[in-house]
C-alpha cells in the first residue's frame, strides 16, 4: 500500500473563499436497533404486563434473531437477575418479533 501526504498552506484568497462555505444538513443517519413497543397478545396491553405462558409481540426497528445461535434471542430477567430464554423461537422480521 502506498501513502501520500500533502501539506498545504491556503492563500489569502482561499481563506476568504472558505469563509463563504456553509454546511447543509440533509438528514440524520439511522440509529441502531431499538424496541418501541411490547404487546401482550393475550390481553392486548402495552403497559409492561405480560401474561405467563402466552405470547408477546415486540415491535421496533432493526430487530432480528439468529435462530442458529443459542446465545441470542429474547430473554426474561427474573427478580434475582437470572436470564430465562423464551420457550419457543420467535418469528423474526426487520421490525417485529412475535
N, C-alpha and C positions, 0 to 999 in steps of 0.2 A: 504494500500500500504506500502510495506517495502522498506526502503532505506539503502544502504550500502555505506560507504565512504572508500576509500582506499588511503593512503598517502604513497608514496614510494620515496626512495632516490636512484637514479641509481648508480650502482657501476662504477668504473673506466672503466671496460671492456664494460659495457653497453653504457657509454658516448662515448667511442671510436667507438663502432659499430654504434651508431646513426649518427656519422659524415659521414658514408658511405651511409646513406639512402638518396634517391633522390625522386623527385616528377615527375610523368609522367602525363601530361595533355592529356586526351583522347578526349576532345572536350569542347564546350561551351554549357551551358544549354540554352534551348529555351527561348526566351523572351516572353513578353506578346503580347496582340493583337496590331495590327497596321494596318493603311490604307496605301497601297502602291501606288494606282492609282485610280483616279476618272475619268470616261469616260462619256462624254455627248453622249448618244445614238443617238440623232438626227443628230449630226454633226460628231461624232467620235473623237472630240477634247479632249485632255487630258491636256489642258493648264489652267484649272481652270474656264473656262467659262461654264455656264450651260444654256440650253435653257429653258425659263419659260414654265411650263405646260407639259414638256416632261420628259422622264426617264433619270436616270443616272445609271451607273454601278460602284459599289465600290468594289475594289479588295484589298486584303491584306492577313493577317493571323489571324486565331482565331477570325473571325468575326461572330457574332450571335446576333439575336434579339429575345427576349422573347415576342412573339406576344400577350400574355395574360396580359402583364403589360403595361398600358398606359403611364407610366413614362419613358419607354425605347423606343428606336427607332432612326431613322435618323431625325435630326432637322437642319433647316437652320437658321442662325443668321442674322437678318437684320442689317442695318446701325445703328439703335437705340439700338441694343443689345437684341432685342426680339427674343426668340426661337420660331420658327414656325415648327411644325411637318410635315413630308411628308404627302401628301394627301392620299396615299394608303400604306398598309403594304407591305414592300418589301419582296421578296423571300430571304431565309436565308440559306446559306451553310457555311461551315467552313472557306472558303477563299473568298467568293463572296456574295455581296448583290446587288440585282437588283430590 
